Amino acid sequence: MEITPEIQDRLNLLSDKYAALGQDLVSYLDGLLHADVTKYWDYIQLDTLLSLQKPKTTYPDEVVFIMYHQITELYFKLSLREFEQLGENAGCTKAFFISRVKRINRYFEALINSFEIMIDGMDQDQFLKFRMSLLPASGFQSAQYREIEIYSTDFINLVHKDKRESLRTETNIEALFEHIYWKEGATEIKTGKKTLTLTQFEDKYKEQFLRLGEACVERNLWQVYKRLAEEDQKDSDVIAVMRQHDIHVNINWPLAHYKSAVRYLARESADIAATGGTNWQKYLPPRFQKRIFFPALWSVEEQENWGKGWVEDVLNR
C-alpha cells in the first residue's frame, strides 16, 4: 500500500502524540492490528441493556412501567452532563449557553411528549395490581431529578413556598435542605409523618444532595446566566430558553405525572394512595408548589398564576 502524504501526516501526528506520553507508536499500532472491529451491539452494550428489566410480577405491562422509568433516567443523565458543562465553563458565551440549555429542553420535551406511554400505555387493572409489589418504592425517589433541580437554581428557590421568605437570607445549604419542598410530598397524608419512601431516600442521598448543593452555589444555571454579559442576559433568545426550562421542569413534567396519577389513582369516593404513600394530590400540581427556578424572569402576575393556564389547557384536552 502506498504511504500517501495524508497517511504519512497522520503517522507523524500519532508518533508525536505517543512520544509526548513516553510511549512507542509501533506498540499501539500492533494493538490496533489485533483489536476486533467495533460492533453496534457491543458498543451500546445491547445485551446488558435488554437484560435490565426485572419485573416483580408476571403482568406484561410492568415491563412498560420499568422501561419508561429507565428511559427517563437516561434522559436525566444527559441533562446533568449539560449542567456540568455549563457550570464548569468559566467564560461561558451566549452561544454556548443557549445551545446547552436547548439540549436540556429537548431532553425534557422528549420525555413530556412521550409520557402518554405512562398515561394511556398500560392496562389499568394490571397497573393497580403490579404496583402493590413495588412498595415502598416511588418515582419520587429519582435522585437525578433532584440533582437537576439543584443544578437549575439557587437553593432558596427549592425551599417550601411557605418558608422561602423567612429563610431568604439563610446561606447554609443544610439548613435550607431541611425545608426543601419535596419533603412535604412524601409525608403520610393522615399522620404527617415521614414515609418510609422519604426516610430511605434521605438515608441514601442526603449527603450527596448537600455536597452538590454546596458545589452549585456558584455553578447552578441561574448563576451561570448572571455571569453572562449584561446585554446577553437581556437577549430574548437567552431569556426564552431559561423560561422554557422553568416551564418544562416545574410545570409540564409534574403535570404529566399528575395526569397519570389521575388516570390510575383518582376515584370519586377516595383517591388511591401512591406506592410510596406520597401525597400526589398536593405534591404534583404546579399551583400548589409555586416552584419557580428563575423568579426574576417572570412577572408578578405570571408567578401568582404559576402553571394555571398550562394546567387548564392540558387537562381539558
C-alpha positions in Angstrom: 0.0 0.0 0.0 1.3 3.4 -0.9 2.1 5.7 2.0 0.4 8.9 0.8 1.3 12.3 2.2 -2.1 12.2 4.1 -1.3 8.9 5.7 2.3 10.0 6.5 0.9 13.2 8.1 -1.3 11.1 10.4 1.6 8.8 11.3 3.7 11.8 12.2 0.9 13.2 14.4 0.4 9.8 16.1 4.2 9.5 16.7 4.3 12.9 18.3 1.3 12.2 20.4 2.7 8.9 21.9 6.3 10.3 22.1 5.0 13.1 24.3 3.5 10.3 26.6 6.7 8.4 26.6 5.1 5.6 24.6 6.0 3.7 21.5 3.8 4.2 18.4 4.6 0.8 17.0 3.2 -1.0 20.0 0.0 0.9 19.7 -0.2 0.1 16.0 0.2 -3.6 16.9 -2.7 -3.2 19.4 -4.9 -1.7 16.6 -3.9 -4.6 14.3 -5.0 -7.2 16.8 -8.1 -5.4 18.1 -11.5 -6.6 16.9 -13.7 -4.2 15.0 -16.4 -2.3 16.9 -19.8 -3.8 16.6 -23.0 -1.8 17.2 -24.4 -4.3 19.8 -21.1 -4.3 21.7 -20.6 -0.5 21.6 -24.0 0.2 23.2 -23.9 -2.9 25.4 -27.2 -4.0 23.9 -27.4 -7.4 25.6 -26.8 -5.8 29.0 -29.3 -3.1 28.3 -32.0 -5.5 27.4 -31.4 -7.6 30.5 -32.0 -4.7 32.9 -35.8 -5.2 33.1 -36.5 -7.3 36.2 -40.3 -7.3 36.8 -41.5 -8.4 40.2 -44.8 -9.9 38.8 -45.9 -11.7 35.7 -48.1 -8.8 34.5 -46.9 -7.9 31.0 -47.4 -4.2 31.4 -45.0 -4.0 34.3 -42.2 -4.1 31.7 -43.7 -0.9 30.1 -43.5 0.7 33.5 -39.9 -0.3 34.2 -38.6 0.6 30.8 -40.2 4.0 30.6 -38.6 4.9 34.0 -35.3 3.6 32.8 -35.6 5.8 29.7 -36.4 8.7 31.9 -33.3 8.3 34.0 -31.1 8.1 30.8 -32.5 11.5 29.7 -31.9 12.9 33.1 -28.3 11.7 32.9 -27.9 13.5 29.5 -29.4 16.7 31.1 -26.9 16.5 34.0 -24.0 16.3 31.6 -25.1 19.6 30.1 -25.5 21.3 33.5 -21.9 20.1 34.4 -20.5 21.6 31.2 -22.3 24.9 31.8 -21.1 25.1 35.4 -17.5 24.4 34.5 -17.4 26.9 31.7 -15.8 29.9 33.3 -16.0 32.1 30.2 -19.4 30.9 29.0 -20.6 32.7 25.9 -24.2 33.4 24.9 -24.0 30.9 22.0 -22.7 28.1 24.3 -25.2 28.9 26.9 -28.2 28.8 24.6 -27.0 25.6 22.8 -26.6 23.7 26.1 -29.9 24.9 27.7 -31.6 24.0 24.4 -30.2 20.5 24.7 -31.7 20.2 28.2 -35.0 21.5 27.0 -35.1 19.0 24.1 -34.5 16.1 26.6 -37.4 17.2 28.7 -39.6 17.7 25.6 -38.9 14.2 24.5 -40.0 12.9 28.0 -43.0 15.1 28.2 -44.2 14.3 24.7 -43.7 10.6 25.3 -45.5 10.5 28.7 -48.7 9.2 27.1 -46.8 5.8 27.3 -47.4 6.1 31.0 -50.8 7.8 30.9 -52.6 5.6 28.3 -50.0 2.8 27.6 -50.7 0.4 30.4 -53.8 -1.7 31.3 -55.3 -0.1 34.4 -56.2 -3.3 36.1 -52.7 -4.7 35.6 -51.1 -1.5 36.9 -53.3 -1.4 40.1 -52.1 -5.0 40.8 -48.4 -5.0 40.0 -47.9 -1.6 41.7 -48.6 -3.3 45.0 -45.4 -5.3 44.6 -43.3 -2.1 44.4 -44.0 -0.8 47.9 -42.5 1.5 49.2 -40.5 2.4 46.0 -41.7 5.6 44.2 -40.7 7.7 41.3 -40.4 10.4 44.0 -37.0 8.7 44.7 -35.3 9.8 41.5 -32.1 11.3 42.7 -31.1 12.5 39.3 -34.3 14.6 39.1 -33.4 16.2 42.4 -30.0 16.9 41.1 -31.4 18.7 38.0 -33.4 20.9 40.4 -30.2 21.7 42.4 -28.3 22.4 39.2 -31.0 24.7 37.9 -31.4 27.4 40.6 -30.3 29.0 43.8 -31.2 26.6 46.6 -33.7 29.0 48.3 -36.0 28.5 45.3 -36.3 24.8 46.2 -37.4 25.6 49.8 -41.1 25.1 50.5 -43.0 28.2 49.4 -44.3 28.9 52.9 -40.7 29.1 54.2 -38.9 30.9 51.4 -39.3 34.5 52.7 -38.3 33.7 56.3 -35.2 31.8 55.0 -34.3 34.3 52.3 -31.0 35.3 54.0 -30.0 31.8 55.0 -26.8 30.6 53.3 -26.3 27.3 55.0 -27.3 24.6 52.5 -28.1 22.0 55.2 -30.4 24.4 56.9 -32.3 25.1 53.7 -32.4 21.4 52.8 -34.4 20.7 56.0 -37.2 22.8 54.4 -36.9 21.6 50.7 -40.3 21.5 49.1 -40.4 17.8 48.1 -40.3 16.5 51.7 -43.9 17.5 52.2 -44.8 15.4 49.1 -43.6 12.3 51.0 -45.3 12.6 54.3 -48.2 10.4 55.3 -51.5 12.1 54.4 -53.2 11.2 57.7 -50.4 11.5 60.2 -48.0 14.0 58.7 -45.0 11.7 59.4 -42.2 10.9 57.0 -43.0 7.9 54.8 -40.6 5.0 54.6 -40.1 6.2 51.0 -38.7 9.5 52.2 -36.7 8.0 55.0 -34.9 5.6 52.7 -34.4 8.3 50.1 -32.7 10.7 52.6 -30.6 7.9 54.1 -29.1 7.1 50.7 -28.9 10.5 49.1 -29.0 13.3 51.6 -25.2 13.8 51.9 -24.9 13.6 48.1 -27.5 16.3 47.7 -25.8 18.5 50.3 -22.4 18.2 48.6 -24.0 19.1 45.2 -25.9 22.0 46.8 -22.6 23.4 48.1 -20.9 22.9 44.8 -23.7 24.6 42.9 -23.9 27.8 44.9 -21.8 29.4 42.2 -22.4 26.9 39.4 -26.1 26.5 39.1 -27.8 27.6 35.9 -29.0 30.9 37.3 -25.5 31.8 38.4 -24.1 30.9 35.0 -26.7 33.1 33.4 -25.8 36.0 35.7 -22.2 35.7 34.6 -23.1 36.4 31.0 -22.5 39.9 29.7 -25.3 42.3 30.7 -26.5 42.6 27.1 -26.6 38.8 26.8 -28.7 38.5 29.9 -31.3 40.7 28.3 -31.2 38.8 25.0 -34.6 37.4 24.0 -33.2 34.0 23.0 -31.4 33.6 26.3 -34.4 34.5 28.3 -36.6 32.2 26.1 -34.5 29.1 26.8 -34.4 29.9 30.5 -38.2 30.3 30.7 -38.8 27.2 28.7 -36.6 25.2 31.1 -38.6 26.6 34.0 -41.9 25.6 32.3 -40.7 22.1 31.4 -39.3 21.1 34.8 -41.7 22.9 37.1 -45.0 22.7 35.1 -45.1 20.3 32.2 -43.2 17.4 33.8 -45.1 17.4 37.1 -48.3 17.9 35.2 -47.6 14.9 33.0 -47.3 12.8 36.2 -50.4 14.4 37.6 -52.4 13.3 34.6 -51.1 9.8 35.0 -52.0 9.7 38.7 -55.5 11.0 37.9 -55.8 8.3 35.2 -54.8 5.4 37.5 -55.4 6.6 41.1 -58.2 9.1 41.2 -61.6 7.8 42.4 -64.9 9.5 43.1 -65.1 8.0 46.6 -61.4 8.2 47.7 -58.2 8.5 45.8 -55.9 5.5 45.8 -52.6 6.2 47.6 -49.3 6.3 45.6 -46.9 3.4 46.2 -44.7 5.4 48.4 -47.5 7.0 50.3 -46.7 10.3 48.6 -49.3 13.0 48.7 -49.6 13.3 44.9 -52.8 15.4 45.1 -50.9 18.3 46.7 -47.3 17.5 45.6 -47.8 17.3 41.8 -49.9 20.3 40.7 -47.6 23.3 40.0 -50.0 25.8 41.5 -49.6 24.2 45.0 -45.8 24.2 44.9 -45.1 27.5 43.2 -41.6 26.2 42.5 -40.0 28.7 40.1 -36.3 28.5 39.2 -35.9 32.0 37.8 -38.4 34.3 39.5 -36.7 37.4 38.1 -37.6 36.3 34.6 -41.4 36.2 35.3 -43.8 39.0 36.1 -45.7 39.1 39.4 -48.9 38.1 37.6 -47.2 35.1 36.0 -45.8 34.0 39.3 -49.2 34.3 41.0 -50.9 32.3 38.3 -48.0 29.8 38.0 -49.0 26.8 36.0 -52.7 27.7 36.0 -53.0 28.3 32.3 -50.9 25.3 31.3 -52.8 23.0 33.7 -56.2 24.1 32.4 -55.0 23.7 28.8 -53.6 20.2 29.2 -56.2 18.8 31.5 -59.0 19.9 29.2 -57.6 18.5 26.0 
